[in-house]
C-alpha cells in the first residue's frame, strides 16, 4: 500500500526525489526560502535521518531539480540545480 511522508515545516514543496539502488534510502529535495534542503529517509521505517543536506552557496530562488545516488556507493548523492552558474 501507499505510505505518506510529511514534508519539512516551512518548505514550499518537493522538487526532486532519488532512491538508492538497494531501495533502502529515499532522498527528497524541498524548496525553502533560504536554500534547498535534502532529507534522507529510511524506506522501511519512513523515519528521517538526523542530518539534512543544505547548500547555502546557492541563491534564494535556487531549486534542486534532479538527484541521483551513485550506483556502486550509496553514500554519494549528486544534485542538479536551476542556478545558471
C-alpha positions as CSV (number, residue, x, y, z in Angstrom):
1,X,0.0,0.0,0.0
2,X,0.8,3.6,0.0
3,X,2.6,5.5,2.8
4,X,2.8,9.2,3.5
5,X,5.9,11.2,4.2
6,X,5.5,14.5,5.9
7,X,7.5,17.4,4.4
8,X,9.6,19.7,6.5
9,X,7.7,22.6,8.1
10,X,8.3,25.9,6.3
11,X,9.3,24.4,2.9
12,X,7.5,25.2,-0.3
13,X,7.2,21.8,-1.9
14,X,9.1,18.8,-3.2
15,X,11.3,19.5,-6.2
16,X,13.1,16.2,-6.7
17,X,13.4,12.6,-5.5
18,X,16.1,9.9,-5.6
19,X,16.1,6.3,-4.4
20,X,19.2,4.2,-3.8
21,X,19.7,1.1,-5.9
22,X,19.0,-1.1,-2.9
23,X,15.8,0.9,-2.3
24,X,16.8,1.4,1.4
25,X,17.2,5.2,1.3
26,X,15.0,7.9,-0.3
27,X,16.3,11.4,-0.8
28,X,13.7,14.2,-1.0
29,X,14.6,17.7,-2.1
30,X,12.4,20.6,-1.0
31,X,12.3,24.3,-1.8
32,X,13.0,26.7,1.1
33,X,13.2,30.4,1.1
34,X,16.9,30.4,2.3
35,X,18.3,27.4,0.5
36,X,17.1,24.0,-0.9
37,X,17.0,21.2,1.7
38,X,17.6,17.5,1.0
39,X,16.2,15.0,3.6
40,X,17.2,11.3,3.7
41,X,14.6,8.7,4.8
42,X,14.9,5.0,5.7
43,X,12.3,3.4,3.4
44,X,11.4,0.6,5.7
45,X,10.6,2.8,8.7
46,X,9.9,6.1,6.8
47,X,12.0,7.8,9.5
48,X,14.1,10.8,8.5
49,X,17.8,10.6,9.1
50,X,19.0,13.1,11.6
51,X,21.0,15.1,9.1
52,X,19.8,17.5,6.4
53,X,21.8,18.3,3.3
54,X,21.7,22.1,2.8
55,X,23.8,24.3,0.5
56,X,23.8,28.0,1.3
57,X,26.1,28.7,-1.7
58,X,23.0,28.9,-3.9
59,X,20.7,31.8,-4.4
60,X,17.4,32.1,-2.6
61,X,15.4,31.1,-5.6
62,X,17.5,28.0,-6.3
63,X,15.8,24.6,-6.5
64,X,17.2,21.2,-6.8
65,X,15.6,19.9,-10.0
66,X,17.2,16.4,-10.2
67,X,19.2,14.0,-7.9
68,X,20.8,10.6,-8.2
69,X,22.7,8.2,-5.9
70,X,25.9,6.6,-7.2
71,X,25.0,3.1,-8.3
72,X,28.0,1.5,-6.7
73,X,28.3,3.5,-3.5
74,X,25.0,4.7,-2.0
75,X,26.8,7.3,0.2
76,X,27.2,9.6,-2.7
77,X,24.3,11.8,-3.9
78,X,24.6,14.2,-6.8
79,X,22.2,17.1,-7.3
80,X,21.4,19.4,-10.2
81,X,20.0,22.9,-9.6
82,X,18.3,25.5,-11.7
83,X,21.1,28.0,-10.9
84,X,22.8,29.4,-14.0
85,X,26.2,29.4,-12.5
